[in-house]
Amino acid sequence: MKQELKKKIRKLAFSKRHAAFTSDIGNSAALLSSVLAGYRGVPISGYLPIKTEINPLSSMEEASAHSLVGVPVIQKNTSPLKFSKWEPGCALEKGPFNVQVPVNSYYFEPEVLIIPMVGFDRNGGRLGYGGGFYDRTLEYLRSKQATMAIGFAYSQQEFDTLPLEPTDQRMDLIVTEKEIIEIKITK
């Protein structure tokens, strides 16, 4: 039941994201940069945007002057993501799902993750592509150390509420092109 609802919401969210992407004027990562400035020296993971995902690269480039920055690499469909060191202009190759990944194989565990979202709500709920990669990864990293999950999306991708599963990991902070949303988890 929840999976069918998620599928319907995901379809609507992709449509909303596409509309936001086509009107993006290129400064969508400014607030993300201000957030990351507070994490200098902390290992960070971003992502190389695909299709209509909001683009974090300018923020990642700024962060790379002060922190180790990486991007996710899929190892297996059922495993947590690994994170390979990324630098502006580094050599890339096609990885799983035709996603670009660094050629180097220097892996590390980030303490701050910038996570793309298909949809989100103000309770830290995140709708992704449905593979569970970030949920498995956050569960794994959070079991080892304090890990900050920053969801990054266009403001138009917001929903009042999302149907979450017990395995869905919540975001600690959500950043859009318009605002920084601090998550207050209520139990």
C-alpha positions in Angstrom: 0.0 0.0 0.0 2.7 2.5 1.0 4.8 1.5 -2.0 2.0 2.3 -4.4 1.4 5.7 -2.7 5.2 6.4 -2.8 5.1 5.5 -6.5 2.3 8.0 -7.2 4.0 10.7 -5.1 7.4 10.0 -6.8 5.8 10.6 -10.3 4.3 13.9 -9.1 7.6 14.9 -7.5 9.6 14.2 -10.7 7.1 16.5 -12.5 7.6 19.3 -9.9 11.4 18.9 -10.0 11.4 19.1 -13.8 9.5 22.4 -13.7 11.8 23.8 -11.0 14.9 22.7 -13.0 13.7 24.4 -16.2 13.4 27.7 -14.3 16.7 27.4 -12.4 18.8 30.5 -12.9 22.0 28.8 -11.7 22.4 30.1 -8.1 20.4 27.4 -6.4 23.3 26.2 -4.2 24.0 29.6 -2.4 22.3 28.6 0.8 23.9 25.1 0.7 27.3 26.9 0.6 26.5 28.9 3.7 25.5 25.7 5.5 28.7 23.9 4.5 30.9 26.8 5.6 30.1 25.7 9.1 31.6 22.3 8.5 35.1 23.2 7.4 37.6 20.4 7.9 34.8 17.8 8.2 34.6 15.0 5.6 31.7 15.8 3.3 29.9 13.9 0.5 28.0 15.6 -2.2 26.8 14.1 -5.5 27.2 14.6 -9.2 23.7 15.7 -10.4 21.9 13.6 -12.9 19.0 14.7 -15.1 16.9 17.4 -13.3 18.5 17.1 -9.8 19.4 20.4 -8.1 23.1 21.0 -8.7 25.4 21.1 -5.6 28.7 21.3 -7.5 29.5 25.0 -6.8 29.1 24.3 -3.0 31.2 21.1 -3.3 33.9 23.0 -5.1 34.0 25.7 -2.3 34.0 23.0 0.4 36.9 21.1 -1.3 39.2 24.0 -0.4 38.7 23.2 3.3 37.4 19.7 3.5 37.7 16.2 2.0 34.8 16.0 -0.4 33.5 12.8 -2.0 30.7 11.4 -4.1 28.7 8.2 -3.7 29.7 5.0 -5.5 27.3 2.1 -5.7 29.0 -1.2 -4.9 26.1 -3.6 -4.8 22.3 -3.1 -4.9 22.0 -4.2 -1.3 25.0 -2.5 0.3 25.6 0.9 1.7 27.2 3.4 -0.6 30.9 4.0 -0.6 32.3 7.5 -1.0 35.2 8.3 -3.4 37.3 11.4 -3.1 36.2 14.1 -5.6 38.0 17.3 -6.6 36.9 19.9 -9.1 38.1 18.7 -12.5 39.0 15.2 -11.4 38.9 12.4 -13.9 35.5 10.6 -14.0 34.2 7.4 -15.5 30.8 5.8 -15.9 29.8 3.7 -12.8 26.7 1.7 -12.1 23.4 3.2 -13.4 25.6 5.3 -15.8 26.4 7.7 -13.0 29.7 9.4 -13.3 32.2 8.5 -10.5 35.8 9.5 -9.9 38.5 7.3 -11.5 40.5 7.2 -8.2 39.6 4.6 -5.6 40.3 6.7 -2.5 37.3 5.9 -0.3 36.4 7.5 3.0 33.4 7.8 5.4 31.8 11.3 5.4 30.4 12.9 8.4 28.2 15.3 6.4 26.2 14.0 3.4 24.4 16.2 0.9 21.6 14.0 -0.4 19.5 14.6 -3.5 15.8 14.2 -3.0 12.8 13.5 -5.3 10.5 14.9 -2.7 10.6 16.0 1.0 8.5 17.1 3.9 9.3 19.4 6.8 9.6 16.5 9.2 12.8 15.4 7.5 11.1 12.8 5.4 12.8 12.1 2.1 11.5 10.4 -1.0 14.3 9.1 -3.2 14.4 6.9 -6.3 13.3 3.9 -4.3 16.5 1.8 -4.2 17.1 2.5 -0.5 20.8 3.3 -1.0 20.9 6.4 1.2 18.7 4.8 3.8 21.1 1.8 4.2 24.1 4.2 4.1 22.8 6.5 6.7 21.8 3.7 9.0 25.3 2.2 8.6 27.2 5.5 9.1 25.0 6.6 12.0 25.7 3.3 13.8 29.4 4.3 13.8 29.5 8.0 14.3 27.5 11.2 14.3 26.4 11.8 10.7 24.6 14.9 9.4 22.2 14.3 6.5 21.4 17.4 4.5 18.6 16.9 2.0 19.0 19.2 -1.1 16.1 19.9 -3.4 14.1 22.6 -5.1 11.4 24.2 -2.9 8.8 23.0 -5.3 9.6 19.4 -4.4 8.0 19.8 -0.9 5.0 17.8 0.2 2.9 18.3 3.3 3.7 14.7 4.4 5.3 11.7 2.9 4.5 8.0 3.6 7.6 6.7 5.4 8.7 3.2 6.2 10.5 2.2 9.4 13.7 1.8 7.4 13.5 5.4 5.9 16.2 7.6 7.4 15.2 11.2 8.1 17.2 14.2 7.1 18.7 16.4 9.8 18.4 19.6 7.7 16.9 20.4 4.3 18.2 23.1 2.0 16.4 24.5 -1.0 17.2 27.4 -3.3 15.0 29.5 -1.1 15.5 28.4 2.5 17.2 26.3 5.2 14.7 24.0 7.0 15.8 22.9 10.4 14.2 19.6 11.3 12.7 19.2 14.7 11.9 15.5 15.2 8.8 14.9 17.4 8.5 11.5 18.8 
